[in-house]
């Protein structure tokens, strides 16, 4: 990838307005596009959905499949550099684009994140540098590997090696019989069996790394999941113990450096009981893109994860992000449109907008909806960032917001 910066508002070598492209038209692409446009770039999105959230706000929307040759050619013709907003873009498409334009992250980095087996192996390689390792695991790709699974990995969680996210493609198993049945249920596709660990909490770290090797880390985020989907992110001093937070940041930097990564990377961690009255850190998985848990940066930091993505892609400087306000992020799923006073109604009923006027009357509330035209249960419709002058104020406001939306209270 060229180290020559692509300056916003300038003309490219082709005499066109400097344009940044993104593969994928979801909400992460939308927020990348908005950040790029705020800095003065033209933007292009490749996504087959004519109503994709990113496509609706981009200068150019190329409505083709991700592996369509003509669509990829159009994207290259329009763009000076290209990124991706989700990890399951076909690898050959990224290779094609990378042969003609700077692509960040690279096809190789995305390929590692697409496959849990490769991902776990990469984490193990980074362990001696960071001191943080994945949970004990075994790759299961054949009946022979299934039969050879060590007994001490049970009970565990069986996860598909590819395409699993938000709790999908995962089955808890207690013994060998349940493991064999679960592998059958998943179609005997390549999987990873991870040993169940004594989980205390979960956290994540976002870093941005440039092609010149410069890397900066955002604060560590404490995450709460409901049914495998991120529900709440809390980011303030003390949310994660300082020693664990420092280790998580160092581990994430090591993972990015070892991949020679360019762009924004999120790595998720488990905080587990170390059996000696304390806590330890285990690396879980990574996302080669901005992440739900980093949405708070839009209102609580002087550099958002999306502006960092723009800067890394364009080869601009990456100043160290500064968090100026304690923050809590609330993930907004489509279920909210079918809640009445906290009571879930049938999804077949007419959706009703949540009480945004009451929510936005509270100080420090920042609503981000993704422009999706229909709500349905489980669909990510937006997020709400809550900021304030103190942790106590932010938690108090968050408690009121959750009550208004009929969502579970803070821990």
N, C-alpha and C positions, 0 to 999 in steps of 0.2 A: 504494500500500500504506500502511495506517495506521501512524503512528509510535507509537501508544499501545501500550505493552508488554503482552503477554499473560502474566500472572504465573502461575508454576507453583502448583498447588494451589488456585487461586482459582476462583470461579464465573464463568462467562461471562455476557454480557448476557442470554442465554437461560435462565439458571438451571441450566446444566449444568456439570459438571467441565470445566475448560479442556482442550481436546482438540486435538492436532496430528495432521494426516493426511499420508499419503504415497501417491503414485501409484506402484505397483510393489511387488512382494513379495519381491524378491531379497535377497541378503545385505547390500547397502548399506542397503536399507530396514529390515532386521532390526536392524542396528547403530544406525541412527537411532532406531528405536522404543525400543531398550534405553536409549539415552542420554536420550531424552525421559522415559521412565518413571523413570529414576534421579533426575531432577530434579523429579518429581511430576506430570507431565502424563499425562492419558489419551491413548491413541493409536488411530488407525484406519488401516487399509490397504485399498486397492482393488487387487485382483489376481484374475484368473480362476482361478488354481491353488489348489485347496483345501488343498494341502500346501506352499504358498509359505513360505519361511523367515521372512519378516516377518509374514505372516498368522498363523503358528503362535504368535507371542508377543505380538501386539497385543491391545488390549482389544476391538476390533471389526475383523472381517474381512469386507469387502464383496466377495463372489465374483462379479464381473461383468467383462465386457470393459471396456477402458479408455474406449471411446466409448459405453457403454451409458447412456442418459439416466437411467434409474431409479437405476443405480449411482452416477452422478455426483450426483444429487439426494440420495441417502443420505449420500454423503461430505460434501456441503455442510451437510446437516442435523446431522451429528455433529460437524463440525470448526470450529475458530475460525481456523485457517490451514492451508495445504496446501503440501507440497513434492513433489518427484519424486526417485526414486532412479535413473532412467535417462533418457537424452536422447531416446529414440524414442517417448515418449508422444505420441499424436496431438495436434497443435497445437490443433484445434478443442476438444478436451476441456479443455485448459489455459485457453483463452479463455473457455469456459463457466464454469469454476470461478473464474477471475479476475474475472468480472463480479459475483460474489457474495461472495467471500472473498479475503483476502490470499493470493496465490500467489507463492512464491519458490523458484527463479527464475521470472521472468515468461515467458509464452508467446513473446514476442519474442526473449528471450535464448536460450531453448531452440531456437527455430527457426534461429538463427545456427549453433549447435553441431550441429544435425542435417544441415547442408548444407555440405560442404567448400568449395564455391564461395563462399558467403556468408562462411564462416569465414576463408578466405584473404584475402578483400577487407577484412574487419574488421582482420586483422592488419596489412595494408598501411597502413590508415588510422592505426593506432596506432604504426607505425614511427617517424615523425618525433618522437613524444613519448619513446619508449623507446630508440630506436636499434637495435631488434631487429626483423628482418623474416623472413618465411617464405622457404623456398628458392624459386628461380625456378620458375614454374609457368605452366600454360595450362589454361583450362577447355575441355573438349571436350563439346559438346552436340549437334553436328550433323556430318555428313560434311564440310561446308565448314570447320568449325573444326578438325577432325582434319587435313585437308590443309594448313591454315595453321600448324600447330605449328612453331615455330622449331627449326631443326636443332640449336641449342646446348642444347636441353632433353633431348637424348638422349646417353647412356643415361639412363633415368629410371624412375620407378615410376608406373604407372597405378592410380588409386584411384577407386572409385565415390564419387560425391558424397554418397550417403546410405547408411546402414545398415552401413557397414564398421567393424569393430572387431577387436581382437586379431589383426591380420594378415589378416582376411578381406576379400574384395573388393579385393585388391591383387595386381598382377602386374608383375614387373620386365621391362623391354623394352630392347633394345639399339639397335634401328633402326626405321625407319618401317614396315617390313614386320611386325615383331613388334608394334609399336604398333597397327597396323590389326587384326591377328589377335587381340590382347588385347581390344580394344574390342568386337570381335564376340563373344568368349567371355563378356564381361560383359553381353551383351545390348544393346549400344549405348545403355546408359543414360547420363545425364550423369556425367561423370568429371572428374577433375583429373589432369594429368600433372605430376609433380614431378621436377625435375632431381636425379639421384643426386649426393649430396655426399660428400666424404671424411670419413666419420663416425669420430669418436674415442670418443664416449660419449654417453649420454642422461641427461637429468635432468628434473625436474618441480618445480613450485611450486604450493602450495595457499594460497589466500587466502580469507578470510571477509569479506564486506562487508554492512553493515546498510543499512536503508532510509534512515538519516540520513546515509549517505555514509561512515561510519566503516569503515575497512578495516585488517585485520591480516594479516600474512603468516607462514606457517610456514617453518621452515628448508628449504633446497633439498635435494632428494632425488636421489641418484645411482641410476639404474635399469639393470638388466641384463635383457634379454629373450631368451627362447629360443623359436624358431619363432613370433615375433610376439606372444608372451604374456609379460607381466611375470613374471620369476622371482625376482629379488632386488632389494631396495631398501636402500641404505646411507645413513645420515644421521649424520654427525659432522663436526667441523671438519676440513677438508682433503679431504673426499670429492669436493667440487667446488671448483676454484680460487676464491678469495675474490672476485676481480674479476668472474668470470663469474656467480657466485652472486648478487652484488649486482645485476648487470644483469638476471638472470632474475627476481628479485623485483620490481624496478622495472617490468619489462615486464608482469608479471602484474597488478600493481596498475593499470597504465595500461589494460590490456585490460578489467579489471573496471569501472573508472571510466567508460571510454568507452561501455560497454554500459549504464551505470547499473544494474549487476548487484546483486542481493540474494541472499545465500546463500553457499554454499561453491563455489568454482571451482578446478579444476585445469588448469594449462596445461603441456604437455609441450614439451621443447626438445631439439634436437640440438646437441652440441658437435662442431664440425668443424675440420679443419685449415684455417688461413687462408692457407696457401701461403707464409708468411713465418716459419715455424718456431714459430708460436704457434697459438692457438685462437680460434675465434669462436663465436657463439651464433646459432642459427636456431630460430624458433618453429615447432612442428610442428602441434599440434592442442590443442583444449581440451575439457574435460568439465564440464558444468554441474551438478556433484554432487561428493560425496566420491569419492575415487579409491583404487585398490589401493595406490598408492605412498604414500598417507597413513595406512595402517593402523598404522604404527609409533607414531603419536601417541597411541594408546590406552594405551601403557605407558611411553613415553619422554618425554611432555610433560605439563604440568599442565593442558592443555586439548586434548582430542582433536578431530579434524576433525568428528566426529559431534556432540559437544556444541556446537561452533562452529556447525554447521548448525542445531541447535535454537535457539541464541541468536539467530542472524540471522533465522530465521523468526518467532520470538516477539517480536522487537524488544528483546531484552535487551542489556546492554552486552557489548562484545567486547574483553576484555583481550588484550594481546599475548601470544601463546603462548610459553612458556618450555620449551625442551628441557632436561631435567635429566639425561639419560643418553644416551651414544652408543647407536645402535640399528641392527639389521639385521632386515629383514622378509623372510621366506621364503614365497612363494606356494605353497599346497598344492593341487595338481591331483589329479583322480581317478586318474591313473596310479599314484599312490603305493599305492593299494589293490590294485594288480596287480603290485607289485614284490616280489621275494623276494631278499633280499641284493643288491639293486641290479640284478637281472636281470628284465627285463620279461617277464611271462607273458601269455597270451592274455586279451583282454578278456572272452571268453566264460566264463572260469573264475570260480569263486566269489571275490569280493573278500575280502581279509583286511586288517584294520586295521593301519596302520603301527605301529612299535614306540614308541608314545607314552610308555610307562613309562620306557624308556631315555632318550628325548628329554627328558622332564620332570624326570629326575633331574639334568640339567645346570643349573647356576645361571643365573638370568636368562632362562629360557625361559617364554614365555606363549602358550598354545595357544588359538586362536579357531576353532572349527568352526561351520559355518553352519546346521546342522540339516537338511541335505539328506538325503533318505531313501535314496538310492542313489548309488553312485560309478560314474563312467564316465570313460574317458580324456579329458583336456582339460577336464573340468568343474571349476570352481572350488569346492572343498570347504571351504576354510578358509585360514588363514594362521598363521604362527608369528612372534611378535615376540621378539627377543633383545636384552636390555639388559645393561649392566654398568658398572663403575666407570671403565673405560678402553677405548679403541678396540682395543687389543691383546687385552683379555679378551673383548670382544664378537666379534672376528674368530676367536679361538680356539674359542669356544663354537659359533659358526656353522659352522666347519669340521667340528666333531664332529657337529653336527646333520645337515649335508649328507651326511656319510659314512654315518650311521645310516640316512638315508632313501634312499640310493642316488642322490643328485642330484649334478650337476656341482659341482666345487669352486669356491671364490671365485677371482676373477681375481688 
